[in-house]
Amino acid sequence: MVMRILKSVLLTLSTGYILMYFSEHLFWSRIRPGDSITGWFATWIAYSLMAFIFLVLVSYFRVKTLWSLFLAGAIFGWIGEGIVVQTAYEMLPLSISFTGLAWHALIAVWVGWYAFQKSLLSSNPRSILKLSIGVGFCYGLWAINWWLEPDGGVSSVSEFAAFSFITTLLVILAYRLANWSSSASLILNRWIIIFISSIFLLYFCFVTIPAVSVAAIILPLLFGITFLALFQNRINESEGSFLDMYGERIPFLRYLSLFVLPATGVLFYALAVTLNLRWHTGWILYLITTPLGFLLFGVSLYKIRQRKSVSPLRQSG
């Protein structure tokens, strides 16, 4: 029992860093003037608390399709952007998608948490290499966007490389730890779930709503729609979730393929510095992923609702 508790804690912490890596490190792409070790540690703890809620959603609602996973990712994204910070209300209705859906659910959860772990489990080495190259290229393309921001600044190639490789080394350790911890099922203790959920609820009531009053209407509505769909997914699905597939041991050397991600990003970044590129790449990502986030959310709701309408026919057949 002690080992199971330890593995649940480590799974939460490692998942927290994986989600932090894709949500924060790849997003900011550099060390900002106000960054510090203590600040990053506090951010990691916050992401670990959100990761615990996310893992509970995946386990309890029997999330084992990409559509139900996107909805669990939406909850995760809106906790971060609609409670911890209030960016979800800054440019309504577009801010509902960017960044809660367009970055957190799509990139951090679908790509970072799901696709990378699935590729690491694949026996085909090209799977993780192709994914790392693709994400690394997008990472480098996104990073040069900060050059044109008022508070952005241009990091040197060596600074960008150091930041990218160190944070990637840490996420490799997180993937390794998550894989080891997944061999034991996550402990779904009711009181722990209530305690952590209460932290976010109290923060929402006493910090978020006083700062942005419209949050009292928007976030409960979004959560209500999403949780109804997730409850339906639990009814439709048999026992099990994506968490069950990550317990298979991954050879250690396979993790080294993840260094291709920062290597690709640094190569593109260095080329951009050499050519003195000044591209508004942030707008490219924004214009693509913002409507895509809304689209995937709608499709996810539809897919789960469609399963509800056809499941009686399947049972009768």
Secondary structure, 3 states (H helix, E strand, C coil): CHHHHHHHHHHHHHHHHHHHHHHHHHHHCCCCCCCCHHHHHHHHHHHHHHHHHHHHHHHHCCCCCHHHHHHHHHHHHHHHHHHHCCHHHCCCCHHHHCCHHHHHHHHHHHHHHHHHHHHHHCCCHHHHHHHHHHHHHHHHHHHHHHHHCCCCCCCCHHHHHHHHHHHHHHHHHHHHHHHHHCCCCCCCCHHHHHHHHHHHHHHHHHHHHHHCCCHHHHHHHHHHHHHHHHHHHHHHCCCCCHHHHHHCCCCHHHHHHHHHHHHHHHHHHHHHHHHCCCCCHHHHHHHHHHHHHHHHHHHHHHHHHHHHHHHHHHHHC
